[in-house]
Amino acid sequence: MTPMIDFSVAMLHALADFLASEPIIYLFGSVVFAFVCKGVKSLMSF
């Protein structure tokens, strides 16, 4: 059981390091910004 837990912990750490890299943060920020702009645009059209 311990090797499986160690493997899961290592995979989660690798995933966290990947998600913390700059291109992923920029991509996530761009997607969130697009949704915010879409929401503001729809509110202004009323």
Sequence and secondary structure as in RCSB ss.txt:
>XXXX:A:sequence
MTPMIDFSVAMLHALADFLASEPIIYLFGSVVFAFVCKGVKSLMSF
>XXXX:A:secstr
 HHHHHHHHHHHHHHHHHHTSHHHHHHHHHHHHHHHHHHHHHHHT 
